[in-house]
Amino acid sequence: MSENKEVLNIGIDLGTSRSAIAASNGSKEWVESYVGWPKDFIAQKVLGKPVLFGEEALENRLSLEIFRPLERGVIKDGSERSEAAVKELIRHLIQMAKADNGYKQTRAIVGVPAESFKINKLAIKRLVADFADAIMVVSEPFSVAYGINALNNAMIIDIGAGTTDFCIMHGTMPSEVDQRTILAAGDYIDQQLEMMLHERYPKADFTPTMVRRMKEQYSFVGEPPHPVMVELPVDGKPTMHDITKEMRQACESILPGMVETTLDLIAGFDPEFQKKVRNNITLAGGGSQIRGLREYLEGALREIGPCRVSVISDPLFGGAAGALALAVDMPDEYWEKN
């Protein structure tokens, strides 16, 4: 991708769990979607920073007013504080990408869930406006599709933390009927897993963050490749626990909605091209890394005919890189100027 020294193009994937940026200057950065402000002047003195982000914010959360401002892919509760946190997150991403050095114009494309509320899109545009001269908001699965050139007779299933987004591509910009969002995604798996672990191991002590990390390391569907053993404290003593059954049940809890939505979208597509779509399905997002998911989905979809499901090679930057590619190619007349 050649760089225009006059214009800096950036693509941003604002995620419930992680946010990523890719810029035409070659930068690619990501951060966990946490923002924290020191609670008082003591916290400010100890931390030495006015605001913390990502893993650093989590590690110092006892000293912070901490926010995970994006919930199910939209700004949480629409509050001023959540909007301020999203704006700080955007600022941090752009600074990480060194996206403010000598360019005359900055253009940004931001990915949001496929069925994101209109008011959320407007809020995102407003929050990005201080950092870009031209802005566009697109659906996350569309930006993924653009980045991997899956633009015709293809389906993207983007499994994030807050939402799972679906998009059928047929050689044009996708319309509302080509896209779908369901709320059974990574956070839902976390909630199910945490509930099951509390029920089976009531004396074990763990946090939602620990549960999320267990999922990210050991998630699978179908037959387990090996027992899933984790260390959890019981009365302060590190103790090994077998969570194989709970991990499988939690991960498989998102499958019925995923299969049903995929079948529904394919069934509503032009019947002459349904076979092509079935054989060109790509899983994206962090959830695409669940072991056995690709094979499971292929098997479940065989009830309507042979199909082929693949997994994106770069789940962390797939959305941001696709948004960047779109920004580079986008004709001037499509941009909304500030």
Order of alpha helices (4+ residues) and beta strands (2+ residues): beta-beta-beta-beta-alpha-beta-alpha-beta-beta-beta-alpha-beta-alpha-beta-alpha-beta-beta-beta-alpha-alpha-beta-beta-alpha-alpha-alpha-beta-alpha-beta-alpha-beta
